[in-house]
């Protein structure tokens, strides 16, 4: 296998929510008007959550529930730059989510104090970047034209003769779909050099905890890499976050997931959900999914007594739930490669559990790891 990945499609139920806003509206008479992010296709409007926002929610869960240490951020005002520590060995966040770090050469003053915003004396100057092993799409509404305007006014504790302060915001009730991939080979594996992952000084700082593959490539021990991937997958089941939660509280943990292992960098499980004929409920597009599985059947990563894909769904979410469950259990090619779990969380837990087996069978054997655990 050349490039094993973990990939998945998710469906999030947004209930009276305004999870990601675009800022001030310009075409209304009310001075204080906030609108949600949306995509237009013809006359149809689809609210969405940016990929950056989704990643932020994911990070916060990893910080709070899995004790990931946030990578420190450096801000330089002139020119405007912001970057993390760029140390994927110490910070799992830098490893999975990627970065671009532009270090300058330190300017030393009379007392040897470095200039503000400059790199320290032991840091290598230059630009270092890591392409994120974890990639994700936008979260886009399945249903069109669901954005509603909510007009309001502020009158609390104002004098009786004062005019109310008018404002409006937007919200929606819909289902948002998105997809993600995690490159299992790239997690915890780093190339040294400018415009690559690591500077030489970071390698030297952590050299006792790294495996050296050649003059330029190092990696973390297998157990650490597996743990990081497993925690990212488990965190998705506990996803939380979004804007305006104080008055628009919505659960953003997935209500439907299809997740599993594939050889290749593609993310084929896209746009699997579609509206019904009345644009009121959501279907799983079995025709599209069958086509994908037929094309990718030779690239799905099977394990001993395990199917490569795991499906979990909250009851009553899918309009064609009965048809979907029947197809997954009885029809080709679904029954050969999809295992139905009780819930989305159980499906993600099964995938996380099998990360170790995929590493053992597909990642290490291909990369020449002779130190893998039996």
C-alpha positions as a Markdown table, in Angstrom:
| # | Residue | x | y | z |
|---|---|---|---|---|
| 1 | Unk | 0.0 | 0.0 | 0.0 |
| 2 | Unk | 1.4 | 3.4 | -1.0 |
| 3 | Unk | -0.6 | 5.9 | 1.0 |
| 4 | Unk | -3.0 | 4.7 | 3.7 |
| 5 | Unk | -5.5 | 7.2 | 4.9 |
| 6 | Unk | -8.4 | 7.4 | 7.3 |
| 7 | Unk | -11.3 | 9.2 | 5.7 |
| 8 | Unk | -14.9 | 10.0 | 6.6 |
| 9 | Unk | -18.1 | 11.8 | 5.8 |
| 10 | Unk | -20.0 | 13.5 | 8.6 |
| 11 | Unk | -23.5 | 15.0 | 9.0 |
| 12 | Unk | -24.1 | 17.7 | 11.7 |
| 13 | Unk | -27.5 | 18.7 | 12.8 |
| 14 | Unk | -27.8 | 22.5 | 13.3 |
| 15 | Unk | -30.9 | 23.4 | 15.2 |
| 16 | Unk | -31.8 | 27.1 | 15.2 |
| 17 | Unk | -28.1 | 27.8 | 14.9 |
| 18 | Unk | -25.7 | 30.5 | 13.6 |
| 19 | Unk | -22.5 | 28.6 | 13.9 |
| 20 | Unk | -20.3 | 30.7 | 11.7 |
| 21 | Unk | -21.0 | 34.3 | 10.8 |
| 22 | Unk | -19.8 | 36.5 | 8.0 |
| 23 | Unk | -20.0 | 39.8 | 9.9 |
| 24 | Unk | -22.0 | 43.0 | 9.2 |
| 25 | Unk | -24.6 | 43.1 | 6.5 |
| 26 | Unk | -24.4 | 46.0 | 4.0 |
| 27 | Unk | -27.9 | 45.8 | 2.4 |
| 28 | Unk | -30.2 | 46.5 | 5.3 |
| 29 | Unk | -31.4 | 49.6 | 7.0 |
| 30 | Unk | -30.7 | 48.3 | 10.5 |
| 31 | Unk | -27.3 | 49.5 | 11.6 |
| 32 | Unk | -26.5 | 46.4 | 13.7 |
| 33 | Unk | -27.1 | 43.4 | 11.4 |
| 34 | Unk | -25.0 | 40.2 | 11.4 |
| 35 | Unk | -25.3 | 37.6 | 8.7 |
| 36 | Unk | -24.2 | 33.9 | 8.6 |
| 37 | Unk | -21.7 | 32.6 | 6.0 |
| 38 | Unk | -23.4 | 31.3 | 2.9 |
| 39 | Unk | -22.8 | 29.9 | -0.5 |
| 40 | Unk | -25.0 | 30.8 | -3.4 |
| 41 | Unk | -25.7 | 28.5 | -6.3 |
| 42 | Unk | -28.1 | 30.3 | -8.7 |
| 43 | Unk | -31.0 | 31.5 | -6.5 |
| 44 | Unk | -30.3 | 28.9 | -3.8 |
| 45 | Unk | -28.5 | 29.9 | -0.6 |
| 46 | Unk | -26.7 | 27.3 | 1.5 |
| 47 | Unk | -25.3 | 28.3 | 4.9 |
| 48 | Unk | -21.9 | 26.8 | 5.7 |
| 49 | Unk | -19.2 | 26.6 | 8.4 |
| 50 | Unk | -15.7 | 27.4 | 7.2 |
| 51 | Unk | -13.0 | 24.7 | 7.3 |
| 52 | Unk | -11.0 | 26.9 | 9.7 |
| 53 | Unk | -13.9 | 27.1 | 12.2 |
| 54 | Unk | -14.4 | 23.3 | 12.1 |
| 55 | Unk | -10.7 | 22.8 | 12.8 |
| 56 | Unk | -10.9 | 25.3 | 15.6 |
| 57 | Unk | -13.7 | 23.3 | 17.3 |
| 58 | Unk | -11.7 | 20.1 | 16.8 |
| 59 | Unk | -8.6 | 21.7 | 18.4 |
| 60 | Unk | -10.6 | 22.9 | 21.4 |
| 61 | Unk | -11.9 | 19.4 | 22.1 |
| 62 | Unk | -8.4 | 18.0 | 21.9 |
| 63 | Unk | -7.1 | 20.6 | 24.3 |
| 64 | Unk | -9.9 | 20.1 | 26.8 |
| 65 | Unk | -10.7 | 16.4 | 26.6 |
| 66 | Unk | -7.4 | 14.9 | 25.5 |
| 67 | Unk | -5.0 | 17.3 | 27.3 |
| 68 | Unk | -3.2 | 18.4 | 24.1 |
| 69 | Unk | -0.9 | 21.3 | 24.8 |
| 70 | Unk | -1.6 | 24.3 | 22.6 |
| 71 | Unk | 1.3 | 25.3 | 20.4 |
| 72 | Unk | 2.4 | 28.8 | 21.4 |
| 73 | Unk | 1.6 | 31.5 | 18.8 |
| 74 | Unk | 4.0 | 34.3 | 17.9 |
| 75 | Unk | 2.5 | 37.5 | 16.5 |
| 76 | Unk | 4.5 | 40.0 | 14.6 |
| 77 | Unk | 2.6 | 43.2 | 13.8 |
| 78 | Unk | 4.9 | 44.6 | 11.1 |
| 79 | Unk | 4.6 | 42.8 | 8.7 |
| 80 | Unk | 1.5 | 41.1 | 9.9 |
| 81 | Unk | 2.4 | 37.5 | 10.7 |
| 82 | Unk | 1.3 | 34.9 | 13.2 |
| 83 | Unk | 2.6 | 31.3 | 13.5 |
| 84 | Unk | 2.8 | 28.5 | 16.0 |
| 85 | Unk | 6.0 | 27.1 | 17.5 |
| 86 | Unk | 6.4 | 24.8 | 14.5 |
| 87 | Unk | 7.4 | 21.9 | 16.8 |
| 88 | Unk | 5.4 | 18.9 | 15.8 |
| 89 | Unk | 7.4 | 16.7 | 18.1 |
| 90 | Unk | 6.4 | 18.4 | 21.2 |
| 91 | Unk | 3.0 | 19.7 | 20.1 |
| 92 | Unk | 0.6 | 17.2 | 18.5 |
| 93 | Unk | -1.4 | 20.1 | 17.2 |
| 94 | Unk | 1.5 | 21.2 | 15.0 |
| 95 | Unk | 1.9 | 17.6 | 13.8 |
| 96 | Unk | -1.8 | 17.0 | 12.8 |
| 97 | Unk | -2.9 | 20.5 | 11.8 |
| 98 | Unk | 0.2 | 21.7 | 10.1 |
| 99 | Unk | 1.8 | 25.2 | 10.1 |
| 100 | Unk | 4.0 | 27.7 | 8.3 |
| 101 | Unk | 6.7 | 29.3 | 10.4 |
| 102 | Unk | 8.8 | 32.2 | 9.2 |
| 103 | Unk | 11.7 | 32.8 | 11.5 |
| 104 | Unk | 13.9 | 35.9 | 11.2 |
| 105 | Unk | 17.5 | 36.2 | 12.2 |
| 106 | Unk | 17.8 | 37.6 | 15.7 |
| 107 | Unk | 19.0 | 41.1 | 16.1 |
| 108 | Unk | 21.1 | 41.5 | 19.3 |
| 109 | Unk | 21.2 | 44.7 | 21.3 |
| 110 | Unk | 23.9 | 46.1 | 23.5 |
| 111 | Unk | 23.0 | 43.8 | 26.4 |
| 112 | Unk | 22.4 | 40.8 | 24.1 |
| 113 | Unk | 18.6 | 41.0 | 24.3 |
| 114 | Unk | 16.9 | 39.9 | 21.1 |
| 115 | Unk | 14.6 | 42.2 | 19.3 |
| 116 | Unk | 10.8 | 41.8 | 19.8 |
| 117 | Unk | 9.3 | 39.2 | 17.5 |
| 118 | Unk | 12.6 | 37.8 | 16.4 |
| 119 | Unk | 13.9 | 34.3 | 16.8 |
| 120 | Unk | 16.1 | 33.3 | 19.6 |
| 121 | Unk | 19.8 | 32.7 | 19.3 |
| 122 | Unk | 19.4 | 28.9 | 19.0 |
| 123 | Unk | 16.6 | 28.9 | 16.4 |
| 124 | Unk | 17.3 | 28.4 | 12.8 |
| 125 | Unk | 16.2 | 31.3 | 10.6 |
| 126 | Unk | 14.1 | 30.6 | 7.6 |
| 127 | Unk | 10.7 | 29.3 | 6.6 |
| 128 | Unk | 9.4 | 25.9 | 7.7 |
| 129 | Unk | 6.1 | 24.5 | 6.7 |
| 130 | Unk | 4.2 | 21.3 | 7.4 |
| 131 | Unk | 1.4 | 20.1 | 5.2 |
| 132 | Unk | -1.3 | 19.0 | 7.6 |
| 133 | Unk | -2.0 | 15.3 | 7.7 |
| 134 | Unk | -5.5 | 16.2 | 8.8 |
| 135 | Unk | -7.5 | 17.8 | 6.0 |
| 136 | Unk | -11.1 | 18.8 | 6.1 |
| 137 | Unk | -13.8 | 20.4 | 3.9 |
| 138 | Unk | -16.3 | 23.1 | 4.7 |
| 139 | Unk | -19.5 | 22.0 | 6.5 |
| 140 | Unk | -22.1 | 22.9 | 4.0 |
| 141 | Unk | -25.9 | 22.8 | 4.4 |
| 142 | Unk | -27.6 | 19.9 | 2.6 |
| 143 | Unk | -30.9 | 21.9 | 2.5 |
| 144 | Unk | -31.1 | 25.2 | 0.5 |
| 145 | Unk | -32.8 | 28.4 | 1.5 |
| 146 | Unk | -33.0 | 27.7 | 5.2 |
| 147 | Unk | -31.6 | 31.0 | 6.4 |
| 148 | Unk | -34.0 | 33.1 | 8.5 |
| 149 | Unk | -33.8 | 36.7 | 9.7 |
| 150 | Unk | -34.3 | 37.2 | 13.4 |
| 151 | Unk | -35.2 | 40.8 | 14.2 |
| 152 | Unk | -34.8 | 42.0 | 17.8 |
| 153 | Unk | -34.4 | 45.1 | 20.0 |
| 154 | Unk | -32.5 | 46.0 | 23.1 |
| 155 | Unk | -34.7 | 47.6 | 25.8 |
| 156 | Unk | -33.4 | 46.2 | 29.0 |
| 157 | Unk | -33.0 | 48.9 | 31.8 |
| 158 | Unk | -33.3 | 51.7 | 29.3 |
| 159 | Unk | -35.1 | 54.9 | 30.4 |
| 160 | Unk | -38.9 | 54.8 | 29.5 |
| 161 | Unk | -38.5 | 57.6 | 26.9 |
| 162 | Unk | -35.6 | 56.0 | 25.1 |
| 163 | Unk | -36.0 | 54.4 | 21.7 |
| 164 | Unk | -35.2 | 50.7 | 21.5 |
| 165 | Unk | -31.9 | 49.6 | 19.9 |
| 166 | Unk | -32.8 | 47.6 | 16.8 |
| 167 | Unk | -30.7 | 44.7 | 15.4 |
| 168 | Unk | -31.1 | 41.5 | 13.5 |
| 169 | Unk | -29.2 | 38.3 | 13.1 |
| 170 | Unk | -29.6 | 35.2 | 10.9 |
| 171 | Unk | -30.0 | 31.6 | 11.9 |
| 172 | Unk | -30.9 | 28.3 | 10.3 |
| 173 | Unk | -32.1 | 24.8 | 11.0 |
| 174 | Unk | -30.5 | 22.3 | 8.7 |
| 175 | Unk | -28.0 | 19.5 | 8.3 |
| 176 | Unk | -24.4 | 20.3 | 7.4 |
| 177 | Unk | -22.2 | 17.8 | 5.6 |
| 178 | Unk | -18.4 | 17.6 | 5.3 |
| 179 | Unk | -15.5 | 15.2 | 4.9 |
| 180 | Unk | -12.0 | 14.8 | 6.2 |
| 181 | Unk | -8.9 | 12.7 | 5.7 |
| 182 | Unk | -5.9 | 11.8 | 7.8 |
| 183 | Unk | -2.7 | 10.6 | 6.2 |
| 184 | Unk | -1.5 | 7.8 | 8.4 |
| 185 | Unk | 2.0 | 7.8 | 6.9 |
| 186 | Unk | 2.5 | 11.5 | 7.4 |
| 187 | Unk | 1.5 | 11.7 | 11.0 |
| 188 | Unk | 4.6 | 11.9 | 13.2 |
| 189 | Unk | 7.0 | 11.8 | 10.2 |
| 190 | Unk | 9.0 | 14.9 | 9.4 |
| 191 | Unk | 11.5 | 16.1 | 6.8 |
| 192 | Unk | 14.3 | 18.4 | 7.8 |
| 193 | Unk | 15.3 | 21.5 | 5.9 |
| 194 | Unk | 14.0 | 25.0 | 4.9 |
| 195 | Unk | 10.5 | 24.9 | 3.3 |
| 196 | Unk | 10.0 | 21.4 | 4.9 |
| 197 | Unk | 8.8 | 20.4 | 8.3 |
| 198 | Unk | 11.7 | 20.9 | 10.7 |
| 199 | Unk | 14.7 | 23.0 | 11.4 |
| 200 | Unk | 17.9 | 21.2 | 12.5 |
| 201 | Unk | 17.8 | 22.8 | 15.9 |
| 202 | Unk | 14.4 | 21.2 | 16.7 |
| 203 | Unk | 15.7 | 17.8 | 15.6 |
| 204 | Unk | 18.7 | 18.2 | 17.9 |
| 205 | Unk | 16.4 | 19.2 | 20.8 |
| 206 | Unk | 14.3 | 16.0 | 20.4 |
| 207 | Unk | 16.8 | 13.6 | 18.8 |
| 208 | Unk | 16.6 | 11.1 | 21.7 |
| 209 | Unk | 12.9 | 10.6 | 21.0 |
| 210 | Unk | 13.0 | 10.2 | 17.2 |
| 211 | Unk | 13.7 | 7.4 | 14.8 |
| 212 | Unk | 16.0 | 8.3 | 12.0 |
| 213 | Unk | 15.0 | 6.9 | 8.6 |
| 214 | Unk | 17.6 | 8.7 | 6.5 |
| 215 | Unk | 19.6 | 11.9 | 6.5 |
| 216 | Unk | 16.5 | 14.1 | 6.1 |
| 217 | Unk | 13.5 | 12.1 | 7.5 |
| 218 | Unk | 12.7 | 11.4 | 11.1 |
| 219 | Unk | 9.7 | 10.1 | 12.9 |
| 220 | Unk | 8.1 | 9.6 | 16.2 |
| 221 | Unk | 7.7 | 6.2 | 17.8 |
| 222 | Unk | 4.8 | 4.2 | 16.5 |
| 223 | Unk | 2.9 | 4.2 | 19.7 |
| 224 | Unk | 2.8 | 8.1 | 19.8 |
| 225 | Unk | 1.7 | 8.3 | 16.2 |
| 226 | Unk | -1.1 | 5.8 | 16.7 |
| 227 | Unk | -2.3 | 7.6 | 19.9 |
| 228 | Unk | -2.4 | 11.0 | 18.1 |
| 229 | Unk | -4.6 | 9.6 | 15.3 |
| 230 | Unk | -6.9 | 7.8 | 17.7 |
| 231 | Unk | -7.4 | 10.9 | 19.8 |
| 232 | Unk | -8.2 | 13.0 | 16.7 |
| 233 | Unk | -10.9 | 10.4 | 15.6 |
| 234 | Unk | -12.4 | 10.1 | 19.1 |
| 235 | Unk | -12.5 | 13.9 | 19.5 |
| 236 | Unk | -14.7 | 14.2 | 16.4 |
| 237 | Unk | -17.4 | 12.2 | 18.3 |
| 238 | Unk | -17.3 | 14.9 | 21.0 |
| 239 | Unk | -17.2 | 17.9 | 18.7 |
| 240 | Unk | -18.6 | 21.1 | 20.1 |
| 241 | Unk | -18.4 | 24.8 | 19.4 |
| 242 | Unk | -19.8 | 27.5 | 17.2 |
| 243 | Unk | -20.9 | 31.1 | 17.4 |
| 244 | Unk | -23.9 | 32.6 | 19.3 |
| 245 | Unk | -24.2 | 29.5 | 21.5 |
| 246 | Unk | -25.5 | 31.6 | 24.4 |
| 247 | Unk | -28.8 | 32.1 | 22.6 |
| 248 | Unk | -28.5 | 29.6 | 19.7 |
| 249 | Unk | -27.3 | 26.5 | 21.4 |
| 250 | Unk | -26.8 | 23.6 | 19.0 |
| 251 | Unk | -25.1 | 20.3 | 19.3 |
| 252 | Unk | -22.5 | 19.9 | 16.5 |
| 253 | Unk | -21.3 | 16.4 | 17.3 |
| 254 | Unk | -22.0 | 14.3 | 14.1 |
| 255 | Unk | -25.4 | 12.6 | 13.9 |
| 256 | Unk | -24.3 | 10.4 | 10.9 |
| 257 | Unk | -20.8 | 9.2 | 10.1 |
| 258 | Unk | -19.3 | 7.0 | 7.5 |
| 259 | Unk | -15.6 | 6.5 | 8.3 |
| 260 | Unk | -12.9 | 4.0 | 7.3 |
| 261 | Unk | -9.5 | 3.2 | 5.7 |
| 262 | Unk | -8.4 | 3.6 | 2.1 |
| 263 | Unk | -5.2 | 3.4 | 0.1 |
| 264 | Unk | -4.8 | 6.8 | -1.5 |
| 265 | Unk | -5.0 | 10.5 | -0.8 |
| 266 | Unk | -8.5 | 11.1 | -2.2 |
| 267 | Unk | -11.5 | 11.9 | -0.1 |
| 268 | Unk | -14.2 | 10.0 | -2.1 |
| 269 | Unk | -16.9 | 10.1 | 0.5 |
| 270 | Unk | -18.2 | 13.6 | -0.5 |
| 271 | Unk | -21.7 | 14.9 | -1.0 |
| 272 | Unk | -23.2 | 11.7 | 0.1 |
| 273 | Unk | -26.2 | 13.5 | 1.6 |
| 274 | Unk | -29.0 | 15.1 | -0.4 |
| 275 | Unk | -32.3 | 16.8 | 0.2 |
| 276 | Unk | -35.6 | 15.0 | -0.5 |
| 277 | Unk | -37.9 | 16.2 | -3.2 |
| 278 | Unk | -39.5 | 18.7 | -0.9 |
| 279 | Unk | -36.2 | 20.1 | 0.4 |
| 280 | Unk | -37.3 | 19.2 | 4.0 |
| 281 | Unk | -35.4 | 16.1 | 5.0 |
| 282 | Unk | -32.1 | 14.4 | 4.2 |
| 283 | Unk | -31.4 | 11.2 | 2.3 |
| 284 | Unk | -28.2 | 9.2 | 2.1 |
| 285 | Unk | -27.5 | 9.0 | -1.6 |
| 286 | Unk | -27.1 | 5.2 | -2.0 |
| 287 | Unk | -26.7 | 5.4 | -5.8 |
| 288 | Unk | -23.7 | 7.7 | -5.4 |
| 289 | Unk | -22.2 | 5.7 | -2.6 |
| 290 | Unk | -22.5 | 2.4 | -4.5 |
| 291 | Unk | -20.7 | 4.0 | -7.4 |
| 292 | Unk | -17.9 | 5.2 | -5.1 |
| 293 | Unk | -17.5 | 1.8 | -3.5 |
| 294 | Unk | -17.4 | 0.0 | -6.8 |
| 295 | Unk | -14.6 | 2.2 | -8.1 |
| 296 | Unk | -12.6 | 2.1 | -4.8 |
| 297 | Unk | -13.2 | -1.6 | -3.9 |
| 298 | Unk | -9.6 | -2.5 | -4.6 |
| 299 | Unk | -8.3 | 0.4 | -2.5 |
| 300 | Unk | -10.3 | -0.2 | 0.6 |
| 301 | Unk | -8.1 | -1.5 | 3.4 |
| 302 | Unk | -9.5 | -4.7 | 4.8 |
| 303 | Unk | -8.4 | -6.1 | 8.2 |
| 304 | Unk | -8.8 | -9.6 | 9.6 |
| 305 | Unk | -12.5 | -10.2 | 10.3 |
| 306 | Unk | -13.1 | -6.4 | 10.0 |
| 307 | Unk | -14.7 | -4.4 | 7.3 |
| 308 | Unk | -12.9 | -1.2 | 6.1 |
| 309 | Unk | -15.8 | 1.2 | 6.7 |
| 310 | Unk | -18.0 | 1.9 | 9.7 |
| 311 | Unk | -21.4 | 3.6 | 9.6 |
| 312 | Unk | -23.3 | 5.2 | 12.5 |
| 313 | Unk | -26.5 | 7.1 | 12.5 |
| 314 | Unk | -28.9 | 8.7 | 15.1 |
| 315 | Unk | -32.4 | 7.3 | 14.7 |
| 316 | Unk | -34.9 | 9.3 | 12.6 |
| 317 | Unk | -32.2 | 11.6 | 11.0 |
| 318 | Unk | -32.2 | 10.0 | 7.6 |
| 319 | Unk | -35.5 | 10.0 | 5.6 |
| 320 | Unk | -34.4 | 6.8 | 3.9 |
| 321 | Unk | -33.0 | 5.2 | 7.1 |
| 322 | Unk | -34.8 | 1.8 | 6.7 |
| 323 | Unk | -33.7 | 1.5 | 3.0 |
| 324 | Unk | -30.1 | 2.4 | 4.0 |
| 325 | Unk | -29.9 | -0.1 | 6.8 |
| 326 | Unk | -31.4 | -2.9 | 4.6 |
| 327 | Unk | -28.9 | -2.1 | 1.8 |
| 328 | Unk | -25.9 | -2.1 | 4.1 |
| 329 | Unk | -26.8 | -5.5 | 5.5 |
| 330 | Unk | -27.9 | -7.2 | 2.4 |
| 331 | Unk | -26.9 | -5.5 | -0.9 |
| 332 | Unk | -23.6 | -5.5 | -2.8 |
| 333 | Unk | -21.1 | -3.9 | -2.5 |
| 334 | Unk | -22.3 | -2.4 | 0.8 |
| 335 | Unk | -22.5 | -5.5 | 2.9 |
| 336 | Unk | -19.0 | -6.5 | 2.0 |
| 337 | Unk | -17.3 | -3.3 | 3.2 |
| 338 | Unk | -19.6 | -1.4 | 5.6 |
| 339 | Unk | -20.1 | -2.4 | 9.2 |
| 340 | Unk | -23.2 | -0.8 | 10.9 |
| 341 | Unk | -22.5 | 0.5 | 14.4 |
| 342 | Unk | -25.2 | 1.5 | 16.9 |
| 343 | Unk | -24.3 | 5.2 | 16.9 |
| 344 | Unk | -22.0 | 7.7 | 15.3 |
| 345 | Unk | -19.8 | 7.6 | 18.4 |
| 346 | Unk | -19.5 | 3.8 | 18.2 |
| 347 | Unk | -18.5 | 4.0 | 14.5 |
| 348 | Unk | -15.8 | 6.5 | 15.3 |
| 349 | Unk | -14.6 | 4.4 | 18.3 |
| 350 | Unk | -14.4 | 1.3 | 16.0 |
| 351 | Unk | -12.3 | 3.2 | 13.5 |
| 352 | Unk | -10.0 | 4.6 | 16.2 |
| 353 | Unk | -9.6 | 1.1 | 17.7 |
| 354 | Unk | -8.5 | -0.3 | 14.3 |
| 355 | Unk | -5.9 | 2.5 | 13.6 |
| 356 | Unk | -3.3 | 0.3 | 15.3 |
| 357 | Unk | -4.0 | -2.7 | 13.1 |
| 358 | Unk | -3.9 | -0.5 | 9.9 |
| 359 | Unk | -0.5 | 0.9 | 11.0 |
| 360 | Unk | 0.8 | -2.6 | 11.7 |
| 361 | Unk | -0.3 | -4.1 | 8.4 |
| 362 | Unk | -0.1 | -1.2 | 5.9 |
| 363 | Unk | 2.0 | 1.7 | 7.2 |
| 364 | Unk | 5.1 | 0.0 | 8.8 |
| 365 | Unk | 5.4 | -2.8 | 6.3 |
| 366 | Unk | 5.6 | -0.3 | 3.5 |
| 367 | Unk | 8.0 | 2.1 | 5.2 |
| 368 | Unk | 10.5 | -0.5 | 6.3 |
| 369 | Unk | 9.8 | -0.3 | 10.1 |
| 370 | Unk | 11.5 | -3.3 | 11.6 |
| 371 | Unk | 10.7 | -2.2 | 15.1 |
| 372 | Unk | 6.9 | -2.5 | 15.0 |
| 373 | Unk | 5.4 | -4.3 | 17.9 |
| 374 | Unk | 4.2 | -7.8 | 17.1 |
